[in-house]
Amino acid sequence: MVDRELISQVSEDYYLNKLPFGEIAKKYGISRYLVNKYLNEAVKTGIVKIEITANSHRNAQLEHILQDKYPHTNFYVVQDDINNITTYEHLSNYAAELVDELLHDNNKVIGLTWGETIYSMIDCLKSTPLDRVKFTQFLGENMKYNSTAGSVRMVERAAKKVSGEFLTLPAPLYILNDLVRQGLYAEPSLQNTLAVANNMDALVTGLGTIRSLESIPIWQNSLNGIFPTVNFRDIAGVIYGRPYDIHGHFLNQADDKIVGLSVAQIMQVPKRICLVRGKSKSRPVIGALRGHLVTDMVLTEAMAYRVLHEIAQ
């Protein structure tokens, strides 16, 4: 049982004396993780009472801890609600607010990947006419045609939401034959989309695992050909269609079968927003953060706690 006096002292130093987490942790000989835990306990037990004038669904304390550990990434930690459904609704709503803010000047190019998380975010976008906004694919189609969250539908759905334009990349995500893949880049239908995508102001992506690809039959049967030089045990996550390890290093750069922008081109996009939903993606998150693969990350409290716990091991 934690001493209420210690919780009170930690709370006083944070809320009244405005001490940062690092100084509080050093003062009491505890970790930043415990500082956050005690502050949450103070609110739950009534030691600290906070009045909120505007409805906020974010945990600023966890954001500060993550920011301290990964200063190259902006964090938006969405509070957990009574169940996963409402928690994920909050996540989608907040992610939509970020994108709405990006679009406010009506002159942006936004890249989208695929997945249920992106699909839900699009549903939450404001239906504001933005005729100069363009949503574009920057990778080929993931071929998950048994899902409502395919890549082509993403850009079209988002464009309809704001009466903007959309550009598709009419090719599969992977082509194993190097000559065929290189030949596609000479096609006008791909050149136009890729030229626009190469000037994206921002992109929105999720995080995947190797199981994400295994769930798509056409890729499941071809994984050894798609990643011929990759040791699958080294894969921590998949982003931009490419596998990476726990340190954030892409594993297939010597033999990349992707149709779309190169890693170098993607990493030049000034704002790369990542939405994390699900309970089993702590390793993908850690790898993405260590490799600076994204600039902004929206995640739940549960995932934030899990990531902090695992990096502390």
C-alpha positions in Angstrom: 0.0 0.0 0.0 1.5 3.4 -1.0 1.8 6.0 1.7 -0.9 8.7 1.2 1.6 11.2 2.6 4.0 10.4 -0.3 1.2 10.7 -2.8 0.2 14.1 -1.4 3.9 15.3 -1.5 4.3 14.2 -5.1 1.0 15.8 -6.1 1.9 19.1 -4.3 5.3 19.2 -6.1 3.6 18.5 -9.5 0.5 20.6 -9.3 1.5 23.5 -7.0 5.3 23.7 -7.2 5.2 22.9 -11.0 8.2 20.5 -10.7 8.9 18.3 -13.8 8.6 14.6 -13.6 12.4 14.1 -13.6 12.9 16.3 -10.6 10.1 14.7 -8.7 11.4 11.2 -9.4 14.9 12.2 -8.3 13.6 13.9 -5.1 11.7 10.8 -3.9 13.9 8.1 -5.4 11.2 6.7 -7.6 10.7 6.2 -11.4 8.8 8.6 -13.7 6.3 5.7 -14.2 5.6 5.8 -10.4 5.3 9.6 -10.4 2.5 9.3 -13.0 0.9 6.3 -11.1 0.8 8.3 -7.9 -0.7 11.4 -9.6 -3.4 9.2 -11.0 -4.0 7.6 -7.6 -4.2 11.1 -6.0 -7.1 11.9 -8.4 -8.9 8.6 -7.9 -8.7 8.7 -4.1 -9.7 12.4 -3.8 -6.4 13.7 -2.6 -6.4 15.9 -5.6 -9.5 17.3 -7.2 -9.4 18.6 -10.7 -12.2 20.7 -12.3 -12.2 20.5 -16.1 -14.0 23.3 -17.9 -13.7 21.6 -21.3 -14.2 17.9 -22.0 -10.8 16.4 -22.6 -10.1 12.8 -23.3 -6.3 13.0 -23.0 -3.8 12.0 -20.3 -1.2 14.9 -20.3 0.9 13.2 -17.6 1.6 10.1 -19.8 2.2 12.4 -22.8 4.9 14.2 -20.8 6.6 10.9 -19.8 6.6 9.6 -23.4 7.8 12.9 -24.7 10.7 12.9 -22.2 11.8 9.4 -23.5 11.1 10.1 -27.2 11.6 13.8 -27.8 11.4 13.5 -31.6 7.7 12.4 -31.4 4.6 14.3 -30.4 2.2 12.2 -28.3 -1.5 12.3 -27.9 -2.6 9.8 -25.2 -6.3 9.1 -25.3 -7.9 8.2 -21.9 -9.3 4.7 -21.6 -13.1 4.6 -21.2 -15.4 2.0 -19.8 -14.8 -0.3 -22.7 -12.6 -0.7 -25.8 -15.4 0.5 -28.1 -15.8 3.9 -26.5 -12.0 4.2 -26.0 -11.4 3.7 -29.7 -14.2 6.1 -30.6 -12.3 8.8 -28.6 -9.1 7.9 -30.4 -10.7 8.2 -33.8 -12.3 11.5 -32.8 -9.1 13.0 -31.6 -7.1 11.8 -34.7 -9.8 13.4 -36.8 -9.3 16.7 -34.9 -5.6 16.6 -35.8 -6.4 16.0 -39.5 -9.1 18.7 -39.5 -6.5 21.1 -38.1 -4.1 20.2 -40.9 -6.8 20.8 -43.5 -8.1 24.2 -42.2 -6.3 26.3 -44.9 -7.8 24.2 -47.7 -4.5 23.6 -49.5 -3.0 20.3 -48.4 -2.0 17.0 -49.8 -2.6 14.2 -47.3 -1.5 10.6 -47.8 -3.5 7.7 -46.3 -2.7 4.0 -45.8 -5.5 1.6 -44.8 -7.0 -0.3 -41.9 -10.0 0.0 -39.6 -8.4 2.7 -37.5 -7.9 5.0 -40.5 -11.5 4.1 -41.7 -12.9 5.1 -38.3 -10.9 8.3 -38.3 -12.3 9.4 -41.7 -15.9 8.9 -40.4 -15.1 11.5 -37.7 -13.8 14.2 -40.0 -15.8 17.3 -40.3 -17.9 17.6 -43.5 -16.5 20.9 -44.5 -16.1 21.8 -48.2 -12.4 21.9 -49.0 -12.1 21.7 -52.7 -8.3 22.2 -52.9 -7.5 19.4 -50.5 -6.1 16.2 -52.0 -6.0 12.7 -50.5 -3.6 10.4 -52.1 -2.3 6.9 -51.9 1.4 6.7 -51.7 1.6 2.9 -51.6 -0.1 0.2 -53.8 -3.3 -1.5 -52.7 -3.0 -4.0 -49.8 -5.5 -6.3 -51.6 -7.7 -6.8 -48.6 -10.8 -6.9 -50.6 -12.9 -8.7 -48.0 -12.6 -5.6 -45.8 -14.4 -2.3 -45.9 -11.1 -0.7 -45.1 -9.1 -1.2 -48.3 -6.6 1.4 -49.4 -8.5 2.7 -52.4 -11.6 3.2 -50.4 -9.7 5.3 -47.9 -8.7 8.1 -50.1 -12.1 8.2 -51.9 -14.0 8.1 -48.7 -11.9 10.9 -47.2 -12.2 13.1 -50.3 -16.0 12.7 -50.3 -16.1 13.8 -46.7 -14.6 17.2 -47.5 -15.6 17.5 -51.2 -11.9 17.3 -52.2 -9.9 15.4 -54.7 -8.4 11.9 -54.4 -5.7 10.0 -56.3 -5.3 6.3 -56.4 -2.3 4.1 -57.1 -3.7 1.3 -59.4 -1.2 -1.4 -58.5 -0.8 -4.0 -55.8 1.3 -3.2 -52.7 4.0 -5.8 -53.7 5.3 -7.0 -57.0 7.9 -9.7 -56.8 9.2 -9.4 -60.3 11.7 -6.5 -60.3 11.4 -5.8 -64.1 7.6 -5.7 -63.9 7.7 -3.4 -60.9 10.1 -1.0 -62.4 8.2 -1.0 -65.7 5.0 0.1 -63.8 6.8 3.3 -62.8 6.8 4.4 -66.4 3.0 4.3 -66.6 1.3 7.7 -66.5 -1.4 6.5 -64.2 1.3 5.8 -61.5 3.5 8.7 -62.3 0.9 11.3 -61.6 -0.1 9.9 -58.3 3.4 9.4 -57.1 4.4 12.9 -58.2 1.6 14.3 -56.0 2.4 12.0 -53.2 6.0 13.0 -53.2 4.9 16.4 -52.1 2.6 15.3 -49.3 2.2 17.8 -46.4 1.2 14.9 -44.1 0.3 11.2 -44.0 -1.8 9.2 -41.7 -0.9 5.6 -41.0 -1.5 2.7 -38.7 0.9 0.1 -37.4 0.9 -3.5 -38.4 2.5 -6.8 -37.6 3.5 -9.7 -39.8 0.1 -11.2 -38.8 -1.5 -8.3 -40.6 -0.1 -9.5 -43.9 -0.7 -13.1 -43.1 -4.4 -12.3 -42.8 -4.5 -11.4 -46.5 -4.4 -14.7 -48.5 -2.5 -13.4 -51.5 0.4 -12.1 -49.3 0.3 -15.0 -46.9 1.2 -17.4 -49.6 4.1 -15.2 -50.9 5.8 -13.8 -47.7 9.1 -15.5 -48.5 9.1 -13.9 -51.9 8.1 -10.5 -50.6 10.8 -10.5 -47.9 13.4 -12.9 -49.2 16.2 -11.7 -47.1 14.3 -11.1 -43.8 14.5 -13.2 -40.7 10.8 -13.2 -39.6 11.9 -13.5 -36.0 13.5 -10.0 -36.2 10.2 -8.3 -37.3 8.8 -6.1 -34.5 6.3 -4.3 -36.8 5.2 -3.3 -40.2 4.8 0.3 -41.4 4.5 1.7 -44.9 4.2 -1.9 -46.0 7.8 -2.6 -44.8 9.0 -4.7 -41.8 11.2 -3.2 -39.2 13.0 -4.5 -36.0 12.7 -3.4 -32.4 15.3 -0.7 -33.0 13.3 0.8 -35.9 15.5 -0.4 -38.7 13.8 -1.4 -41.9 14.7 -5.0 -42.7 14.1 -5.3 -46.5 15.8 -2.2 -47.9 18.2 -4.3 -50.0 15.3 -6.1 -51.7 12.2 -3.9 -51.4 9.2 -5.2 -53.4 6.9 -2.3 -52.6 5.1 -0.3 -55.3 5.0 3.3 -54.1 7.2 5.9 -52.6 10.6 4.8 -51.2 11.4 4.9 -47.5 13.6 7.9 -48.1 10.7 9.8 -49.8 8.3 8.9 -47.0 10.7 10.0 -44.3 10.8 13.4 -45.9 7.1 14.0 -45.3 7.0 16.7 -42.6 4.1 15.2 -40.6 3.7 11.5 -40.3 0.7 10.8 -38.0 0.4 7.3 -36.6 -2.8 5.9 -35.0 -2.4 2.9 -32.7 -5.3 0.7 -31.8 -5.3 -2.7 -30.3 -3.7 -4.5 -27.4 -0.8 -6.4 -29.1 1.2 -3.6 -30.7 3.6 -2.5 -28.0 6.6 -3.9 -29.9 5.6 -2.2 -33.2 5.2 1.1 -31.2 8.6 0.8 -29.5 10.3 0.0 -32.8 8.6 2.9 -34.6 9.5 5.3 -31.8 13.2 4.2 -31.7 13.5 4.6 -35.4 11.8 8.0 -35.6 9.4 6.4 -38.2 6.6 8.8 -37.3 6.4 12.4 -36.0 3.1 12.2 -34.2 1.5 9.2 -32.4 -2.1 8.9 -31.1 -2.5 6.0 -28.7 -4.5 4.8 -25.7 -3.6 5.0 -22.0 -3.4 1.2 -21.9 -0.9 1.1 -24.8 1.1 3.9 -23.3 1.4 2.1 -20.0 2.4 -1.2 -21.7 5.1 0.6 -23.7 6.5 2.3 -20.6 6.5 -1.0 -18.8 8.3 -2.9 -21.6 11.0 -0.3 -22.1 11.7 -0.3 -18.4 12.4 -4.0 -18.4 
